Amino acid sequence: MQKTIFIVDDTISNLYATKAVLEKHYSVLAIPSAEKLFLALSKRAPDLILLDLEMPEADGFETIRLLKANKIYSDIPVIFYSSLADSETETKSLELGAFDYIVKPCSTPLLLERIKKCLTIQELIRDPSEPRIRSKNAETFVNGTQRNIDRIKDVLVKDAPYDEADLLMYTINMDAIINALISMGEWELSLFAAKLQKAGQEKNTTMILERTPEFLDGLLAVSNEVVQNVLTEQTKF
């Protein structure tokens, strides 16, 4: 079934330009204000809300607060799509419960990829029958994860400032890790990885240095759990 996305933006040209990009892949409703968003929500629930930040009457921050305070709407993922590029605004957005923060203008492939990752993770969250560990993917997951961890550590241990090649290597390997985590049903850790991948794309070296070690610890724990599960399965035969 085709996923539904609500785009909320008071700038009509931006609203319909984004709609034109997304409606090739999704069912899209273009909404010019927060007030009309809640009117639309009373009739149907989307799979994702792409929300502008700077709007009259109720801005994006107030809108997401209202969404998260309502049990009916609180589980709908929200991605902010804003021209504001400062880290303080992005941090506040994530703290309020946004799944992601995308700075516009954004290339079509990148926008589609970020939306796809959000929808994939939400699908895993909503499907309780989704197996947490898929043994058929275990060997590929463990081997691939270790290679990506080693490459990321090679970047982290450098004494010199990161250059473009370092950040590209970090971003590419983080992308591979995200896909591997999603394949194993590890949606929470994949979300963490997506935020770090974004830090690599935006050259946010402070976040990379501060949060990557914590992420790698979690990734190693998952990898070890996968190995243990495989060993347990093997002893049954």
N, C-alpha and C positions, 0 to 999 in steps of 0.2 A: 504494500500500500504506500502511496506517495506521501511523504512527510509534509507537514504544513508549517510555514514560517510566517509570523507577523513581523513586518518591518514598521518601526515607529520613528518618524522623522518629520519635523515641522517645515523643513526646507523641501518644497515639492520637487524641485529638480533632482535633488539627491535621492528622495524617496523613490521616484519612478526609474531613476538610473539603476539603483540597487535592485529594484523589482525586476527590471528587464534582464539583469544578470542571473538572478536566482530562479525566475520562473521557468527557465529551461530545464531545471532539475527538481524543483519543488512546487507545491501548491503555495502561492504567496498572496498575502493580503497586505496592501499598502495602507498605513494608518497615519494621519497627519498630527495627532496629538495624544497625550496620555489619557485625556477624558474619553476620546473615541476608542482607545485601546480597551478600556474597561467595559465599554459598551459592547465591543466585539467579543470580549472574553465571556460575557454573559450569554452569548449565543453558541460559542464553540471554543474549544481549547486547542491551541497550536502545539506543535512539538518543540518549538523554539521561538523566542522573541529576540529580534535584533533591534536594539534600543539606542536611539540617539541620546546624548547627554544634555546638550543645551537646547531647551525648549521652553516656551512661555508657559505660564500657569503652573504646571507641575514639571520640573526637570527630571532627568533620568534618575538622579539619586532618590528623589521623593517617590518616583514611580516604582523603583525596585523595592523600596521600603514597604510600600503598600502591597506589592505582589507577595513579598516574603511573609508579611503579617497575616495574609489570608490563606487558610488551609486549603482552599480550593485551587489557588493559583501558585502556591509556594514551591511546588515541585517542577514547575515549568522552567527550563533553563533559560537564562538571559545572557546574551552577549552584548556588551556595549560596543557601539560602532560610532566613534567620535573623532573629531578633528583635534581634540586636546591631546597632546602627546607627553605631558609631564608625568613623572613617576608617582607623584603624590595623588593625582586624580585616579590613576590606574589602581594604585594600592587601595584607595578608599572604595573603588568600585568592587574589587575582589572581596574586601572585608564585608561589604553589604550583601554579598552572596552571588555576584555575577560569576558565570562560568569562565568567561574570557573577556578580554578588552582588546579591541582591534582599532588601530588608528587609521583614519581615512585621510586621503585616498589610499586604497589598498588594491593590489593587483587582484584580478579575478581568480587566478589559480590559488592564491594564498587565502583569499576570503572563502572560497569553496572548501578548501582543505580544512580550515579551522572550523567551519560549520559541520563538515562531515565528521570530524573527530568528536565534536560535542554530541551530535546525534547518535553516533556509535556507542559512546560511553553511556549515554542516557538509556539506550536500548538494553545494555547489559545490566544497568541498575534496575530497570523495571521488570526484567525477566528473571524471577527467582529460580527458574528451572535451569538457568545457564550454569553449566558446571564450572566451578572455580578453577579446577585443574584439569586440563585436557591431556591425557597421557600421550596421545598420538603426536602432540606438539612438544612434548617435554624435552626430548634430546635436542631438537632444533633451538628451542627456547634457551636452554642452559648454555649450549655452546656459543650461540650468537650473542647472548647477554654477556658472557665473559669477555668475548672479543671487544664488544662495545665499551664495557667497563674499563678495560685496559687502555683503549684509545682515549677515553675521556680523562683517565688519570694522567696520561701523557701530557695532556693539555694543562691540567691543574698544577702539576709539579714544576712547571716552567718558572724560573726566577724573573725572566724578562716579561714586559707587558705583552698581552695577547695581541697577535696581529690578525689580519683578515683570514689567513689560512687556518689559524687555531680556532677561531670562532666558527668558521665553516665546518671544520672537522667535528667540533662539539655539536653543532646543530644537526648535522647529518646523522651522527651516531645516536643522538637523542631521539631523532625521528624513527630510526630503526627500533629503538627500545620501546617507544610508544606503540608501534604496530605489534611488537612481540607481546607486550603486556595486554593489549586489547585481545589478542588471540587467545590468551590464557584466562581472560575474564577478570584481570586485575585492574578494574576501572579506576579505583582511587589513586593508585600509584601512577597510572597512566596520565591522570589529570595533573599530578605533581610534575611528571616528565614534560607535559605539554607547556607548563608555565616556565620550566627551565629552557626548553627549546626556544620559547619566545624571547627569553632573556638573551640567548645566544644571537638570535636574529636582530635584536635591538642593541647588541653590544653592551648589555648591562652586566659588566664584569663583577660588580659588587654582589649582585644576587647570585651569579654563578659561583663565586668563591664561598659565599656564606651558606648556600642551600644545597649545592651539589653533594658534598660529603654526606649529609643527612639522607639525601635521595639514594646515593649508592649503598648506604647501609641497608635501607629498606629493600632495594633491588636484590642485594646479596641474600637477604633473609628469604625473599620469595624464591630465588633460585635454589637455595638450599632446601626449602620446603618441597619444591618440585622434585628434586633428587630423592628426598626421603620418601615421597609418595610413590615414586617409581620403584624404589627398592622394596617398599611394603607390598606393592602389587606383585613384584617378582617372587616374593617369598610365599605367595599363596599357591604357586604352582609346583 
